[in-house]
Amino acid sequence: MSAKVTGIATIRVDGQEFPTERGATLDPGGVTRNTKMAGRRVFFNEEPVPPTIEATVLHTEDLDLIDIGRITNATVLFECDNGQDYVLTGAFTTATGQLNSGEGQVRLNMAARTCERL
């Protein structure tokens, strides 16, 4: 028996598909646990970590570079080609989109309030 491994992700921001190159990453967020030691006893505390997306998208005539930097409170679908899909709510860009004109690429960096598997 074999199972399909994710190779391609499709990213949709408020319904608009962003042409995404291979290598997009999704961190669903949650908590980071920090180790604390007291003598020989081990403890931890937790810090919240927001969901994030990092991707390279192609700068097509349908993709406005300035609009990318203005994205706030968006709903983002991160669709994996192995059948697993994730929805991020309250999403926003964390950096301006920098255009690499030699490659026709824009860096997309986003964070969100929540991430859920569909």
N, CA, C and O atoms as CSV, one atom per row, in Angstrom:
chain,resi,resn,atom,element,x,y,z
A,1,MET,N,N,0.839,-1.167,0.000
A,1,MET,CA,C,0.000,0.000,0.000
A,1,MET,C,C,0.893,1.241,0.000
A,1,MET,O,O,1.874,1.299,0.741
A,2,SER,N,N,0.563,2.216,-0.812
A,2,SER,CA,C,1.324,3.456,-0.829
A,2,SER,C,C,0.381,4.630,-0.620
A,2,SER,O,O,-0.809,4.554,-0.926
A,3,ALA,N,N,0.924,5.696,-0.102
A,3,ALA,CA,C,0.146,6.902,0.165
A,3,ALA,C,C,0.818,8.068,-0.552
A,3,ALA,O,O,2.043,8.131,-0.658
A,4,LYS,N,N,0.008,8.970,-1.030
A,4,LYS,CA,C,0.526,10.116,-1.774
A,4,LYS,C,C,1.091,11.164,-0.816
A,4,LYS,O,O,0.483,11.484,0.206
A,5,VAL,N,N,2.240,11.679,-1.159
A,5,VAL,CA,C,2.915,12.717,-0.402
A,5,VAL,C,C,2.649,14.053,-1.089
A,5,VAL,O,O,2.650,14.137,-2.317
A,6,THR,N,N,2.424,15.086,-0.301
A,6,THR,CA,C,2.187,16.415,-0.870
A,6,THR,C,C,3.357,16.845,-1.740
A,6,THR,O,O,4.515,16.756,-1.330
A,7,GLY,N,N,3.049,17.306,-2.929
A,7,GLY,CA,C,4.071,17.818,-3.835
A,7,GLY,C,C,3.740,19.211,-4.323
A,7,GLY,O,O,4.632,19.999,-4.638
A,8,ILE,N,N,2.446,19.511,-4.385
A,8,ILE,CA,C,2.004,20.812,-4.882
A,8,ILE,C,C,0.926,21.343,-3.950
A,8,ILE,O,O,0.044,20.600,-3.521
A,9,ALA,N,N,1.003,22.627,-3.641
A,9,ALA,CA,C,-0.036,23.277,-2.845
A,9,ALA,C,C,-0.656,24.385,-3.681
A,9,ALA,O,O,0.036,25.096,-4.409
A,10,THR,N,N,-1.961,24.517,-3.567
A,10,THR,CA,C,-2.680,25.616,-4.202
A,10,THR,C,C,-3.132,26.553,-3.096
A,10,THR,O,O,-3.722,26.120,-2.106
A,11,ILE,N,N,-2.851,27.842,-3.269
A,11,ILE,CA,C,-3.226,28.830,-2.261
A,11,ILE,C,C,-4.291,29.747,-2.854
A,11,ILE,O,O,-4.116,30.313,-3.933
A,12,ARG,N,N,-5.395,29.878,-2.127
A,12,ARG,CA,C,-6.480,30.773,-2.526
A,12,ARG,C,C,-6.699,31.784,-1.409
A,12,ARG,O,O,-6.898,31.409,-0.253
A,13,VAL,N,N,-6.662,33.063,-1.757
A,13,VAL,CA,C,-6.883,34.145,-0.801
A,13,VAL,C,C,-8.210,34.803,-1.148
A,13,VAL,O,O,-8.354,35.413,-2.208
A,14,ASP,N,N,-9.175,34.675,-0.248
A,14,ASP,CA,C,-10.531,35.189,-0.491
A,14,ASP,C,C,-11.045,34.763,-1.861
A,14,ASP,O,O,-11.659,35.556,-2.575
A,15,GLY,N,N,-10.795,33.521,-2.220
A,15,GLY,CA,C,-11.292,32.949,-3.466
A,15,GLY,C,C,-10.383,33.112,-4.667
A,15,GLY,O,O,-10.550,32.401,-5.658
A,16,GLN,N,N,-9.418,34.032,-4.610
A,16,GLN,CA,C,-8.502,34.238,-5.737
A,16,GLN,C,C,-7.329,33.280,-5.636
A,16,GLN,O,O,-6.609,33.273,-4.638
A,17,GLU,N,N,-7.137,32.470,-6.672
A,17,GLU,CA,C,-6.012,31.539,-6.674
A,17,GLU,C,C,-4.716,32.286,-6.973
A,17,GLU,O,O,-4.627,33.045,-7.938
A,18,PHE,N,N,-3.719,32.056,-6.133
A,18,PHE,CA,C,-2.390,32.606,-6.346
A,18,PHE,C,C,-1.549,31.514,-6.997
A,18,PHE,O,O,-1.427,30.430,-6.426
A,19,PRO,N,N,-0.958,31.759,-8.181
A,19,PRO,CA,C,-0.149,30.739,-8.854
A,19,PRO,C,C,1.143,30.480,-8.059
A,19,PRO,O,O,2.089,31.266,-8.107
A,20,THR,N,N,1.152,29.381,-7.345
A,20,THR,CA,C,2.185,29.090,-6.360
A,20,THR,C,C,3.205,28.103,-6.904
A,20,THR,O,O,2.845,27.072,-7.473
A,21,GLU,N,N,4.486,28.428,-6.723
A,21,GLU,CA,C,5.541,27.500,-7.099
A,21,GLU,C,C,5.684,26.416,-6.032
A,21,GLU,O,O,5.194,26.564,-4.913
A,22,ARG,N,N,6.354,25.339,-6.388
A,22,ARG,CA,C,6.612,24.251,-5.423
A,22,ARG,C,C,7.417,24.802,-4.253
A,22,ARG,O,O,8.219,25.722,-4.409
A,23,GLY,N,N,7.187,24.222,-3.081
A,23,GLY,CA,C,7.972,24.602,-1.910
A,23,GLY,C,C,7.245,25.523,-0.941
A,23,GLY,O,O,7.858,26.009,0.010
A,24,ALA,N,N,5.948,25.779,-1.153
A,24,ALA,CA,C,5.185,26.599,-0.210
A,24,ALA,C,C,5.132,25.885,1.137
A,24,ALA,O,O,5.044,24.659,1.190
A,25,THR,N,N,5.186,26.654,2.225
A,25,THR,CA,C,5.140,26.053,3.553
A,25,THR,C,C,3.948,26.576,4.346
A,25,THR,O,O,3.564,27.741,4.241
A,26,LEU,N,N,3.380,25.684,5.138
A,26,LEU,CA,C,2.291,26.015,6.051
A,26,LEU,C,C,2.703,25.551,7.440
A,26,LEU,O,O,2.994,24.374,7.649
A,27,ASP,N,N,2.725,26.483,8.388
A,27,ASP,CA,C,2.915,26.148,9.794
A,27,ASP,C,C,1.560,26.383,10.443
A,27,ASP,O,O,1.118,27.529,10.522
A,28,PRO,N,N,0.876,25.325,10.916
A,28,PRO,CA,C,-0.470,25.492,11.448
A,28,PRO,C,C,-0.522,26.222,12.781
A,28,PRO,O,O,-1.608,26.500,13.291
A,29,GLY,N,N,0.640,26.538,13.353
A,29,GLY,CA,C,0.660,27.254,14.620
A,29,GLY,C,C,0.305,26.347,15.781
A,29,GLY,O,O,0.232,25.126,15.640
A,30,GLY,N,N,0.090,26.953,16.908
A,30,GLY,CA,C,-0.213,26.202,18.127
A,30,GLY,C,C,0.552,26.810,19.281
A,30,GLY,O,O,0.392,27.990,19.594
A,31,VAL,N,N,1.387,25.998,19.913
A,31,VAL,CA,C,2.193,26.491,21.027
A,31,VAL,C,C,3.622,25.979,20.909
A,31,VAL,O,O,3.874,24.896,20.381
A,32,THR,N,N,4.540,26.779,21.409
A,32,THR,CA,C,5.919,26.366,21.585
A,32,THR,C,C,6.113,26.117,23.072
A,32,THR,O,O,5.735,26.949,23.896
A,33,ARG,N,N,6.689,25.000,23.412
A,33,ARG,CA,C,6.936,24.669,24.813
A,33,ARG,C,C,8.408,24.907,25.134
A,33,ARG,O,O,9.299,24.333,24.508
A,34,ASN,N,N,8.637,25.756,26.110
A,34,ASN,CA,C,9.983,26.102,26.544
A,34,ASN,C,C,10.320,25.318,27.803
A,34,ASN,O,O,9.559,25.326,28.771
A,35,THR,N,N,11.455,24.647,27.786
A,35,THR,CA,C,11.894,23.830,28.918
A,35,THR,C,C,12.428,24.715,30.034
A,35,THR,O,O,13.170,25.669,29.801
A,36,LYS,N,N,12.032,24.373,31.245
A,36,LYS,CA,C,12.529,25.049,32.449
A,36,LYS,C,C,13.028,23.975,33.402
A,36,LYS,O,O,12.351,22.972,33.632
A,37,MET,N,N,14.205,24.189,33.948
A,37,MET,CA,C,14.785,23.231,34.890
A,37,MET,C,C,14.836,23.847,36.278
A,37,MET,O,O,15.153,25.025,36.441
A,38,ALA,N,N,14.518,23.024,37.280
A,38,ALA,CA,C,14.678,23.394,38.688
A,38,ALA,C,C,15.320,22.186,39.361
A,38,ALA,O,O,14.645,21.213,39.694
A,39,GLY,N,N,16.618,22.264,39.552
A,39,GLY,CA,C,17.338,21.088,40.050
A,39,GLY,C,C,17.291,20.007,38.994
A,39,GLY,O,O,17.741,20.221,37.869
A,40,ARG,N,N,16.756,18.852,39.336
A,40,ARG,CA,C,16.632,17.745,38.379
A,40,ARG,C,C,15.217,17.613,37.837
A,40,ARG,O,O,14.923,16.682,37.086
A,41,ARG,N,N,14.360,18.517,38.204
A,41,ARG,CA,C,12.976,18.471,37.733
A,41,ARG,C,C,12.830,19.302,36.463
A,41,ARG,O,O,13.421,20.374,36.329
A,42,VAL,N,N,12.043,18.791,35.552
A,42,VAL,CA,C,11.829,19.465,34.270
A,42,VAL,C,C,10.399,20.012,34.232
A,42,VAL,O,O,9.441,19.309,34.551
A,43,PHE,N,N,10.283,21.258,33.842
A,43,PHE,CA,C,8.997,21.923,33.689
A,43,PHE,C,C,8.963,22.564,32.306
A,43,PHE,O,O,9.970,22.584,31.598
A,44,PHE,N,N,7.815,23.078,31.933
A,44,PHE,CA,C,7.730,23.838,30.683
A,44,PHE,C,C,6.665,24.907,30.811
A,44,PHE,O,O,5.737,24.807,31.614
A,45,ASN,N,N,6.831,25.937,29.991
A,45,ASN,CA,C,5.758,26.912,29.815
A,45,ASN,C,C,5.451,26.989,28.328
A,45,ASN,O,O,6.227,26.518,27.497
A,46,GLU,N,N,4.328,27.579,28.006
A,46,GLU,CA,C,3.891,27.620,26.610
A,46,GLU,C,C,3.756,29.050,26.124
A,46,GLU,O,O,3.358,29.951,26.862
A,47,GLU,N,N,4.104,29.227,24.845
A,47,GLU,CA,C,3.916,30.505,24.165
A,47,GLU,C,C,3.118,30.243,22.892
A,47,GLU,O,O,3.427,29.309,22.152
A,48,PRO,N,N,2.099,31.053,22.628
A,48,PRO,CA,C,1.323,30.847,21.403
A,48,PRO,C,C,2.146,31.172,20.158
A,48,PRO,O,O,2.974,32.083,20.160
A,49,VAL,N,N,1.898,30.405,19.098
A,49,VAL,CA,C,2.557,30.611,17.812
A,49,VAL,C,C,1.466,30.716,16.754
A,49,VAL,O,O,0.643,29.809,16.634
A,50,PRO,N,N,1.438,31.807,15.981
A,50,PRO,CA,C,0.383,31.952,14.984
A,50,PRO,C,C,0.616,31.050,13.774
A,50,PRO,O,O,1.757,30.699,13.474
A,51,PRO,N,N,-0.448,30.675,13.083
A,51,PRO,CA,C,-0.292,29.959,11.816
A,51,PRO,C,C,0.391,30.882,10.791
A,51,PRO,O,O,0.128,32.085,10.769
A,52,THR,N,N,1.252,30.326,9.958
A,52,THR,CA,C,1.937,31.117,8.937
A,52,THR,C,C,2.024,30.359,7.616
A,52,THR,O,O,2.001,29.129,7.572
A,53,ILE,N,N,2.124,31.132,6.554
A,53,ILE,CA,C,2.347,30.610,5.201
A,53,ILE,C,C,3.513,31.376,4.602
A,53,ILE,O,O,3.608,32.595,4.740
A,54,GLU,N,N,4.392,30.651,3.940
A,54,GLU,CA,C,5.455,31.255,3.138
A,54,GLU,C,C,5.413,30.598,1.771
A,54,GLU,O,O,5.415,29.372,1.661
A,55,ALA,N,N,5.374,31.413,0.740
A,55,ALA,CA,C,5.281,30.867,-0.617
A,55,ALA,C,C,5.895,31.827,-1.614
A,55,ALA,O,O,6.037,33.023,-1.357
A,56,THR,N,N,6.251,31.274,-2.751
A,56,THR,CA,C,6.660,32.069,-3.901
A,56,THR,C,C,5.551,31.948,-4.926
A,56,THR,O,O,5.203,30.848,-5.354
A,57,VAL,N,N,4.998,33.092,-5.318
A,57,VAL,CA,C,3.928,33.096,-6.312
A,57,VAL,C,C,4.423,33.798,-7.575
A,57,VAL,O,O,5.325,34.635,-7.531
A,58,LEU,N,N,3.815,33.437,-8.686
A,58,LEU,CA,C,4.200,34.030,-9.962
A,58,LEU,C,C,3.473,35.354,-10.164
A,58,LEU,O,O,2.272,35.455,-9.915
A,59,HIS,N,N,4.195,36.347,-10.608
A,59,HIS,CA,C,3.615,37.674,-10.837
A,59,HIS,C,C,2.982,37.708,-12.230
A,59,HIS,O,O,3.632,38.016,-13.229
A,60,THR,N,N,1.701,37.381,-12.254
A,60,THR,CA,C,0.949,37.392,-13.507
A,60,THR,C,C,0.202,38.718,-13.640
A,60,THR,O,O,0.202,39.538,-12.723
A,61,GLU,N,N,-0.432,38.912,-14.793
A,61,GLU,CA,C,-1.192,40.151,-14.993
A,61,GLU,C,C,-2.402,40.239,-14.066
A,61,GLU,O,O,-2.957,41.323,-13.885
A,62,ASP,N,N,-2.822,39.115,-13.475
A,62,ASP,CA,C,-3.967,39.107,-12.559
A,62,ASP,C,C,-3.568,39.328,-11.102
A,62,ASP,O,O,-4.441,39.468,-10.245
A,63,LEU,N,N,-2.291,39.360,-10.810
A,63,LEU,CA,C,-1.821,39.466,-9.427
A,63,LEU,C,C,-1.211,40.844,-9.195
A,63,LEU,O,O,-0.147,41.154,-9.730
A,64,ASP,N,N,-1.887,41.669,-8.394
A,64,ASP,CA,C,-1.448,43.038,-8.125
A,64,ASP,C,C,-0.465,43.054,-6.959
A,64,ASP,O,O,-0.819,42.684,-5.840
A,65,LEU,N,N,0.734,43.472,-7.214
A,65,LEU,CA,C,1.799,43.496,-6.221
A,65,LEU,C,C,1.431,44.357,-5.011
A,65,LEU,O,O,1.694,43.967,-3.873
A,66,ILE,N,N,0.830,45.512,-5.244
A,66,ILE,CA,C,0.454,46.410,-4.149
A,66,ILE,C,C,-0.676,45.814,-3.320
A,66,ILE,O,O,-0.676,45.929,-2.094
A,67,ASP,N,N,-1.641,45.177,-3.984
A,67,ASP,CA,C,-2.750,44.560,-3.258
A,67,ASP,C,C,-2.286,43.451,-2.322
A,67,ASP,O,O,-2.894,43.243,-1.272
A,68,ILE,N,N,-1.224,42.737,-2.679
A,68,ILE,CA,C,-0.702,41.679,-1.812
A,68,ILE,C,C,-0.331,42.253,-0.445
A,68,ILE,O,O,-0.644,41.659,0.587
A,69,GLY,N,N,0.328,43.396,-0.440
A,69,GLY,CA,C,0.742,44.033,0.813
A,69,GLY,C,C,-0.411,44.580,1.630
A,69,GLY,O,O,-0.237,44.897,2.807
A,70,ARG,N,N,-1.577,44.697,1.031
A,70,ARG,CA,C,-2.758,45.250,1.725
A,70,ARG,C,C,-3.703,44.181,2.270
A,70,ARG,O,O,-4.745,44.517,2.834
A,71,ILE,N,N,-3.367,42.916,2.115
A,71,ILE,CA,C,-4.275,41.844,2.545
A,71,ILE,C,C,-4.386,41.824,4.067
A,71,ILE,O,O,-3.388,41.708,4.777
A,72,THR,N,N,-5.621,41.939,4.549
A,72,THR,CA,C,-5.922,41.801,5.977
A,72,THR,C,C,-7.240,41.063,6.127
A,72,THR,O,O,-8.095,41.118,5.243
A,73,ASN,N,N,-7.400,40.380,7.236
A,73,ASN,CA,C,-8.641,39.684,7.581
A,73,ASN,C,C,-9.169,38.815,6.447
A,73,ASN,O,O,-10.366,38.807,6.161
A,74,ALA,N,N,-8.266,38.087,5.808
A,74,ALA,CA,C,-8.623,37.241,4.664
A,74,ALA,C,C,-8.868,35.803,5.109
A,74,ALA,O,O,-8.421,35.373,6.172
A,75,THR,N,N,-9.588,35.081,4.266
A,75,THR,CA,C,-9.742,33.641,4.426
A,75,THR,C,C,-8.851,32.989,3.382
A,75,THR,O,O,-8.978,33.268,2.190
A,76,VAL,N,N,-7.952,32.124,3.825
A,76,VAL,CA,C,-6.974,31.511,2.934
A,76,VAL,C,C,-7.169,29.996,2.946
A,76,VAL,O,O,-7.248,29.378,4.008
A,77,LEU,N,N,-7.245,29.409,1.756
A,77,LEU,CA,C,-7.267,27.958,1.617
A,77,LEU,C,C,-5.890,27.506,1.158
A,77,LEU,O,O,-5.335,28.033,0.194
A,78,PHE,N,N,-5.354,26.527,1.861
A,78,PHE,CA,C,-4.072,25.908,1.503
A,78,PHE,C,C,-4.425,24.476,1.142
A,78,PHE,O,O,-4.638,23.635,2.016
A,79,GLU,N,N,-4.483,24.207,-0.174
A,79,GLU,CA,C,-4.945,22.915,-0.672
A,79,GLU,C,C,-3.753,22.070,-1.104
A,79,GLU,O,O,-3.005,22.450,-2.005
A,80,CYS,N,N,-3.587,20.933,-0.461
A,80,CYS,CA,C,-2.494,20.016,-0.786
A,80,CYS,C,C,-2.977,19.006,-1.824
A,80,CYS,O,O,-4.139,18.600,-1.803
A,81,ASP,N,N,-2.097,18.604,-2.723
A,81,ASP,CA,C,-2.504,17.668,-3.769
A,81,ASP,C,C,-2.636,16.227,-3.274
A,81,ASP,O,O,-2.880,15.325,-4.074
A,82,ASN,N,N,-2.477,15.998,-1.971
A,82,ASN,CA,C,-2.717,14.668,-1.417
A,82,ASN,C,C,-4.105,14.564,-0.786
A,82,ASN,O,O,-4.438,13.560,-0.158
A,83,GLY,N,N,-4.915,15.624,-0.962
A,83,GLY,CA,C,-6.288,15.609,-0.464
A,83,GLY,C,C,-6.501,16.321,0.858
A,83,GLY,O,O,-7.645,16.490,1.279
A,84,GLN,N,N,-5.446,16.739,1.519
A,84,GLN,CA,C,-5.608,17.479,2.770
A,84,GLN,C,C,-5.686,18.974,2.472
A,84,GLN,O,O,-4.846,19.522,1.759
A,85,ASP,N,N,-6.701,19.618,3.026
A,85,ASP,CA,C,-6.898,21.048,2.833
A,85,ASP,C,C,-6.987,21.729,4.190
A,85,ASP,O,O,-7.485,21.152,5.157
A,86,TYR,N,N,-6.495,22.967,4.251
A,86,TYR,CA,C,-6.485,23.740,5.482
A,86,TYR,C,C,-7.074,25.116,5.204
A,86,TYR,O,O,-6.856,25.682,4.132
A,87,VAL,N,N,-7.817,25.655,6.160
A,87,VAL,CA,C,-8.368,26.994,6.033
A,87,VAL,C,C,-7.792,27.856,7.155
A,87,VAL,O,O,-7.796,27.473,8.325
A,88,LEU,N,N,-7.299,29.026,6.763
A,88,LEU,CA,C,-6.774,29.996,7.714
A,88,LEU,C,C,-7.725,31.186,7.730
A,88,LEU,O,O,-8.128,31.676,6.676
A,89,THR,N,N,-8.081,31.648,8.919
A,89,THR,CA,C,-8.997,32.782,9.028
A,89,THR,C,C,-8.274,33.966,9.664
A,89,THR,O,O,-7.304,33.801,10.405
A,90,GLY,N,N,-8.771,35.162,9.356
A,90,GLY,CA,C,-8.149,36.370,9.872
A,90,GLY,C,C,-6.731,36.536,9.370
A,90,GLY,O,O,-5.879,37.068,10.082
A,91,ALA,N,N,-6.465,36.085,8.148
A,91,ALA,CA,C,-5.100,36.088,7.605
A,91,ALA,C,C,-4.708,37.477,7.081
A,91,ALA,O,O,-5.544,38.260,6.631
A,92,PHE,N,N,-3.408,37.740,7.162
A,92,PHE,CA,C,-2.872,39.023,6.699
A,92,PHE,C,C,-1.430,38.828,6.245
A,92,PHE,O,O,-0.739,37.923,6.712
A,93,THR,N,N,-0.985,39.686,5.333
A,93,THR,CA,C,0.410,39.626,4.897
A,93,THR,C,C,1.280,40.246,5.977
A,93,THR,O,O,0.895,41.219,6.625
A,94,THR,N,N,2.460,39.667,6.159
A,94,THR,CA,C,3.375,40.148,7.188
A,94,THR,C,C,4.538,40.942,6.604
A,94,THR,O,O,5.351,41.496,7.344
A,95,ALA,N,N,4.615,40.995,5.293
A,95,ALA,CA,C,5.672,41.746,4.617
A,95,ALA,C,C,5.153,42.189,3.258
A,95,ALA,O,O,4.251,41.572,2.690
A,96,THR,N,N,5.726,43.248,2.754
A,96,THR,CA,C,5.361,43.684,1.407
A,96,THR,C,C,5.843,42.647,0.410
A,96,THR,O,O,6.835,41.958,0.652
A,97,GLY,N,N,5.146,42.535,-0.703
A,97,GLY,CA,C,5.556,41.597,-1.742
A,97,GLY,C,C,6.701,42.184,-2.535
A,97,GLY,O,O,6.553,43.237,-3.156
A,98,GLN,N,N,7.838,41.519,-2.523
A,98,GLN,CA,C,8.973,41.984,-3.307
A,98,GLN,C,C,8.981,41.241,-4.626
A,98,GLN,O,O,8.965,40.011,-4.659
A,99,LEU,N,N,9.007,41.994,-5.709
A,99,LEU,CA,C,8.991,41.438,-7.053
A,99,LEU,C,C,10.405,41.176,-7.541
A,99,LEU,O,O,11.248,42.073,-7.546
A,100,ASN,N,N,10.658,39.936,-7.952
A,100,ASN,CA,C,11.903,39.574,-8.616
A,100,ASN,C,C,11.562,39.544,-10.100
A,100,ASN,O,O,11.009,38.562,-10.594
A,101,SER,N,N,11.891,40.618,-10.807
A,101,SER,CA,C,11.484,40.734,-12.216
A,101,SER,C,C,12.232,39.757,-13.120
A,101,SER,O,O,11.736,39.415,-14.193
A,102,GLY,N,N,13.407,39.306,-12.709
A,102,GLY,CA,C,14.152,38.341,-13.506
A,102,GLY,C,C,13.487,36.979,-13.539
A,102,GLY,O,O,13.615,36.241,-14.517
A,103,GLU,N,N,12.773,36.644,-12.467
A,103,GLU,CA,C,12.107,35.352,-12.362
A,103,GLU,C,C,10.585,35.469,-12.407
A,103,GLU,O,O,9.889,34.460,-12.522
A,104,GLY,N,N,10.063,36.699,-12.317
A,104,GLY,CA,C,8.612,36.888,-12.307
A,104,GLY,C,C,7.966,36.349,-11.043
A,104,GLY,O,O,6.845,35.842,-11.071
A,105,GLN,N,N,8.695,36.465,-9.918
A,105,GLN,CA,C,8.247,35.878,-8.662
A,105,GLN,C,C,8.009,36.951,-7.598
A,105,GLN,O,O,8.673,37.988,-7.566
A,106,VAL,N,N,7.027,36.660,-6.721
A,106,VAL,CA,C,6.741,37.508,-5.572
A,106,VAL,C,C,6.727,36.618,-4.343
A,106,VAL,O,O,6.140,35.536,-4.360
A,107,ARG,N,N,7.370,37.068,-3.281
A,107,ARG,CA,C,7.367,36.343,-2.005
A,107,ARG,C,C,6.068,36.657,-1.276
A,107,ARG,O,O,5.707,37.825,-1.134
A,108,LEU,N,N,5.364,35.631,-0.814
A,108,LEU,CA,C,4.116,35.789,-0.066
A,108,LEU,C,C,4.341,35.271,1.347
A,108,LEU,O,O,4.582,34.081,1.546
A,109,ASN,N,N,4.263,36.166,2.329
A,109,ASN,CA,C,4.410,35.805,3.742
A,109,ASN,C,C,3.143,36.238,4.455
A,109,ASN,O,O,2.766,37.410,4.416
A,110,MET,N,N,2.482,35.278,5.115
A,110,MET,CA,C,1.224,35.567,5.783
A,110,MET,C,C,1.201,34.947,7.170
A,110,MET,O,O,1.900,33.972,7.446
A,111,ALA,N,N,0.383,35.531,8.037
A,111,ALA,CA,C,0.061,34.959,9.344
A,111,ALA,C,C,-1.452,35.014,9.474
A,111,ALA,O,O,-2.121,35.729,8.727
A,112,ALA,N,N,-1.991,34.256,10.427
A,112,ALA,CA,C,-3.438,34.198,10.577
A,112,ALA,C,C,-3.824,33.997,12.035
A,112,ALA,O,O,-2.992,33.684,12.887
A,113,ARG,N,N,-5.100,34.184,12.292
A,113,ARG,CA,C,-5.632,33.962,13.639
A,113,ARG,C,C,-5.791,32.484,13.935
A,113,ARG,O,O,-5.425,32.019,15.014
A,114,THR,N,N,-6.346,31.728,12.959
A,114,THR,CA,C,-6.599,30.301,13.165
A,114,THR,C,C,-6.240,29.505,11.925
A,114,THR,O,O,-6.174,30.043,10.819
A,115,CYS,N,N,-6.007,28.204,12.127
A,115,CYS,CA,C,-5.793,27.261,11.037
A,115,CYS,C,C,-6.509,25.977,11.412
A,115,CYS,O,O,-6.295,25.424,12.490
A,116,GLU,N,N,-7.361,25.510,10.510
A,116,GLU,CA,C,-8.130,24.280,10.735
A,116,GLU,C,C,-8.030,23.390,9.510
A,116,GLU,O,O,-7.992,23.870,8.377
A,117,ARG,N,N,-7.989,22.090,9.752
A,117,ARG,CA,C,-8.032,21.144,8.630
A,117,ARG,C,C,-9.486,20.948,8.225
A,117,ARG,O,O,-10.367,20.788,9.070
A,118,LEU,N,N,-9.722,20.965,6.914
A,118,LEU,CA,C,-11.079,20.742,6.399
A,118,LEU,C,C,-11.362,19.266,6.233
A,118,LEU,O,O,-12.456,18.890,5.810
